[in-house]
Amino acid sequence: MEETEFRELIQQYAMQSRLEQGEANLTSVLKLVIAENPQLKTQVRSSVAMVKEEIAKVNEMDKDDLEMISEDIEADESTEYEMLEKLVLQKFSAEDKFQSQIKALIIYGSYAKRLHVVGESDINFVIVLTSDSSQTETEETIEKIGQIAEMIVTPEVAHIFDLMILKEEDLTQLDKFGADFSYIHALYAKDGDVKLGTNVFESLEFNNEKIQQAAKVLMSEAIIQFDEIVNTAREEELPDTELEYIVAASIIDIAFALCCYEVGVKAVTMDLVKPDIHEEFREVWGEKSEFSEFYPFLQQAHAFKLGIKLPNSQNFMQKSIEFIEKVIEFAGLKQS
């Protein structure tokens, strides 16, 4: 990331830290940055002096000015989603060729329901291409879509932009897409916001068995991601106090997939965006369930994802391993 852009990012996190704690400090800012931007950890570590400099500037700001700037930043972030939505629709509506080849363009997920968390939630697009085109035409269209996506997605919004391209015939064999686009994603798309064409997902059959199989794939993928993060962190000698912030997102993904595995279709139709929504799933987290002991741990994971450390959150990494081992056993996953 360029230095100017990096400084602006540090300023935003420093302002967030000061508003929450009264004064920004190096530890709190670094945890926020690394938790939400793990790809920047190397740049962060090599720029500590600059980070301290920006923190000092923020701590010297008048509180009223600070609150006003923060409100403007939040407003700008919220418009990023609207901007992406308008740009995607504009670009794919402009060319007649797309009109004949795109069977559906749908926004799905939390943004489609306007339940997204600004700066954290993705804006998910799925494009389904018609089966009427030749293979050559389809390949050319996919290449063109990729080129347009590169034009639309700037570095500032790349972390929230998600686009999946399917062919109409792919809808009958979603299993082959694994964690990239499963029956869980398709069920979200069924309730999505159709921007072009028709909702081709409405004709699909969704049952608990398909959702549970998809959930196992998502769990496996999230566990692999967790292992990769931990291994990399160990190689770089990252302390657990920083690592726990980074792995929190993987833990939440595993917990969501566990809900889908245990509850089935109902879990997908719920809006799993609030930290306390899991209270709805007594089958998974209730007092008599096998995972009841992990519910406080899951709340800690949600807090870590937001850059907050709750009291009594010691041994989070050890609890993460215990939780994953329990999930592997419960769902009958293959342990590597």
N, C-alpha and C positions, 0 to 999 in steps of 0.2 A: 504494500500500500504506500502511495506517495506520502511524503512527510506532512504536507498541508492537510491532506485528508485524515491522516493518522492523528494529528494534533486536534482536529475538530472532533474526532471520535473520543479522544481522551477527555476533552472538555465536557462533552455530553455526559460521560460516565462520572466525571468529577462533580458535575452539577447535581446529578442524581444522588450521588453519595452524600453531598453536603446537605441537600434538602431532606434526606432521610435521617441523617445522623447529626446534623448541626455543623459538622466540619468534615471535609473530605480528607482521607489519608491514603497513603500509598497502598497499604494492604487491601483496603476495601475497594479501591479503584481497580487494582490489578485483578482481584478476584472477579469483579464484574466483567472486565474486558476479556479475560481468558475463558470465563464460563460461557459467554455468548459468542466469542470469536476465537475458538481454539486454534484456528489456522494462523493467528497473529501472535502466538505465544513467543516465538523466536524473536520477532520484531519488538515485542513488549520488553523482553529481557535485555535486549541490546539498547534500549532507549529509556532506561530508568531515569536518567538525569532529566531528559525532556519531559517525561511523565510528571516528575516532581515539580518541574517548572510550571506546567499547565495547572496542576493541582493548586499550587500557590496562588496563581492568578484567580482561580475560581474562589478560593477562600477569602480573597481580598475584595470580592465583588459585594456590592450592596444587596441585601436579601431581596428587596423588592425588584431590583433589576434582574436578579437571578431567577426569580419565579416567573417574570415576564418572558425572559429568553427561553426558559424551559417549556412554557406553554406554547411558544412559537415553534420550538423543535418538535414537540408532540404533534402539533397540528400538521407540520410538514411531513412527519412520518406517516400519519394516517392518510394523507393524500397520495402517498406512494402507491398504495393499493388501488385507489381509484384511477391513478395515472396509468398503471399497468393494464388495468381492465379496459380503459378507453383505447390505449395504444394497440393492444392485441386485437380488439374488435375492429378498430379502424383499418389496420393492416390487412387483416384477413377478409374484410368486406370489400376492400378496394379492387381486388383483381377478380375478373370474371372466371379465370381458370380455377381459383379456389372455390368459387361458388358451386361449380359442377363436381368438384372432387371431395369437398368436405361434407360428410354426412352429418356431423355434429361437432359443435364447439361448445363445451360446457365448463363452467366454473363450479368446483365442488369443494367440500370441506368447510371449515369454520368461517372463512371469508364469505362464502356463498350465503351463509345464514347470518352474516354480520355479527358473528360471535368471536371473531378473531382477536388475538392479543397483539396490539401494534408492536412491530419490531421483532416479534417472536414467531407468530403464525405465518405459514406460507399462504400464498395465493395460488391455488392449484387449478391448472387448466388441463383438459384432456381433449384432444382432437381425434375424431374417428373419420378415417378416409373411406370413401365408397369402394365397394368391390367391383364396380363397373369399369374402372380404369385398368389399363394394361400394367404389367409389372414395371415397365420402363417409365410410364407416366407417374406411377406411384412413387418410384424412387426419386424422380425429378421433383415431385411435390414435397417429399420429405426433406430433400436437400434445400429446397427453397424455404420451407418452414424454418429450418435450422438457421438459415442466413438471416431471416427476418427476426428470429428470436435473439440472435447476436446483436442486431441493431437496436432492439428494444431494451435489452437487459444491460444496464450500466452497472459498474461495480457497486454502486450504492444500493441497488435493489436486487442484486443477484442472490442474496441470502434468503429472500422471501419468494422468489419466482420458481415455480415448478411446472413443467410442461411434459405431458406424456402424449405420444403419437401412437395410435392404434389403427389397424385396418379392420374393416367391418367383419371379416372372417375371424379375426382374433378374438372376438367376443365369445366364441364358442369354446375357446381353449385358453382361458385366462390363467390357468395353472402354470403355463410355461413362462409367465412373466415374473413368477416368484414374488419377492418383496416389492418390486418396482410398481406393479399394478395388479393387485389381487382382487378377489371377490369382495373384500372389505372396501377397497377403493371404488369398485364398481357400484356397490350399494350406496356409498356416499354420492357417486355421480348420478345415480337414479333420482336422488332428491336434490340434485344440483340446479344451478341457474343456467338454462339453455340460452346461449347467445346466438348461435347459428344452427340451422337444421332442426332436427328432431331429437328427442331423448331416446337414443337407441338402447339405453340400459333398462328401460321399462319392460322390455320383452324378455329379459333374462330371468331365470328362476333362481331365487335366493332361498337357501334353507340353512339350518343350523350346521349341518355336516360340512357344507362348502365354506361357511364362515370359520368354523373351527379348524379346518385344514389350512385355510389362509392364515389364521392366527398363529398356527405352529410355525409357518414360514417366517412371519413377521417376528415372532419371538426368537427364532434361531438367528435371524439377521441382526437383531438388536443385541443379542448376546455376543455374537462375533464382533460387532462394533465395540462393545464394552471391553472385550479382551484386547482388541487392537489398541484402544486408547490407553488402557492400563499398561500394556507392554511398552508402548512408546514412552509413556510417562516415566516408567521405571528406568528405561535406557537413558532418559534425560535427567534422571534423579529429581523429578518433580515431587515435592512433599505432598503427603496425603491431604493436607489442608487446602491445597490448590486442586488436586486431582478430583476431590469429591464434587467440586462445582462442575467440572467438565463431564463427569460420567452421569450426572443427574438426568440428563435428557434421555440417555439410553435406558436408565432404570424406569423412567416414566413410559417409554415406548414398550418395554417389556410388560409393565403393569397393564397398559391399555390392551395389548394383545392377549394377556391372560384373561381379562374381562371378556373379550370376544370369544376366547376358547371355551370358557366356562359357561357363559350366558348365551352365546350365539347371536342371532340376528338382532335381538333387542339391544345388545351392547353397542352395535354400530349405529342404531337409530337414535341413541342418546347423544347428547352434546358433551363429549368428554374434554372440555376445555378448562373447566374450573378445577382448582386443586381439590375441592371437597366433593366433586361429582361422584367420586367412587363410593361415597356413602350410600348411593342408590343401589349398589350391587352387594347386597348382604350375602349373596351366594358366595362371593369371593372374599369380602373383607369383614363380614359379620362375626360376632363373637364365637359362633359355633363352626366357622369355616376353618379350613386348613391354613389360611393366610392371615388370620385375624391379628397375629402377633406382628405382622409386617405393616399394618396400616399406619402407625405412627412414623415408621421409617419412610413410607411413601410420602407422607406429608413433609418430611424433611427434604426428600428429593425435590418436591415441588418448590420448596423454599430456596434450595440451592440453585435451581434453575433460574430463579428470579434474583439471584445474587444475595439472598438473605440466609443467615445462619441462625437456626432456632436453638433454644437452650436444649441441653441433653442430646446433642447430635454427635456425641463421641462415638467412635467405632463405626462410622458410617460405611467405610470401605469394607470392613469385615461383615457388616450386616448386608451389604450389597452382594457379597459372595454367597452368603447363606441363602439369601432370597433367590438368587439365580440357580443355585443347586436345587432348591425346593421346586422351582419352576420346571427345571429339566426333568426331575423325577415325576412331578405331577402330570406333565404333558407328554411324557414318554419320548423326550427329545434325545437325539444321539449326541452324546457328550464327547467332544474332541479333546 
